[in-house]
Amino acid sequence: MNEMNATHDQGPLDDHSRPTDTIPLPAPTAWPMVLALGIALMLGGMVTHWAISLLGLLMAVPAIVGWFFDVLPHERHVYVDVHADVIEIKSTRETLAHLPLDERHRKLLPLETFSVMSGVKGGIAGGLAMIVPAALYSLIRYHSVWYAANLLAAGGFVSWAGESNAFLAQFHLRGLLAAMAIHGLTSVLIGLLYGAMLPMFPRWPILTAGFVAPFLWTGILHSALGIISPILDQRIDWSWFVVSQIAFGLVAGFVVNLHVKVRTPQFRSLPFSVRAGIHALGDEEDKAP
């Protein structure tokens, strides 16, 4: 680290008159700050009192002149003494022993995952299971199994935004087809998400898929539904919605978990002895000091 001390101001640089063991730096000046304050006072006086603007002018003019002569016709410099000191860097942290790195320490997880089709099948099964509590809610509350489907379809039909509950409780082929398309696409997408998510939770994956994920998804949808679909936000019953989401999560997670996991590229990049089951990943790590 270098320790520097300023010596004296200079005009134009002259290598012959330059002291030894020094470096030239621009001379410090306070005129830019004085000018900035003067301009601020002049502007502030426009909305307060003319005396403040006058004070700002009295500060700005000398600052402009002083700053001008600091850089013209030659920039003022100052020679700074340089003293080289050797500083010993110390640390209170203890030294840690690290295992030697090899290609296995830079692997990506998981080594096994579910196929895409397992997520699709899980989404379809969960979507069918979700229909049961939704239809039960419609039947109990509005004495019609079509209300939930029409309410979902109303999110895509602007003309249905102001319709009454009696209208939504009736059978509409247009509403049924729209609800099937929306519900089917959403169920498959969520099923794919479950297929990718379950390998990350090796313990109690059904619990994660059946309860944790539905509550998380419901919380996110509750905060954004007013923008996505105002009619759904006004008429949806969140308690029944949570029940239907739990039904979806339990069934989708169960169906996805029934499928056999497939090897990922990370597993295929492991040594043959590990893939064949001759050696485990932690054999050599346990022997390391």
Secondary structure by P-SEA (a helix, b strand, c coil): cbbbbbcccccccccccccccccccccccaaaaaaaaaaaaaaaaccccaaaaaaaaaaaaaaaaaaaaacccbbbbbbbbbbbbbbbbbbcccbbbbcccccccccccccccccaaaaaaaaaaaaaaaaaaaaaaaaaaccccaaaaaaaaaaaccccccccccccccccaaaaaaaaaaaaaaaaaaaaaaaacccccccaaaaaaccaaaaaaaaaaaaccccccccccccccaaaaaaaaaaaaaaaaaaaaabbbbbcccccccccccccccccccccccccc
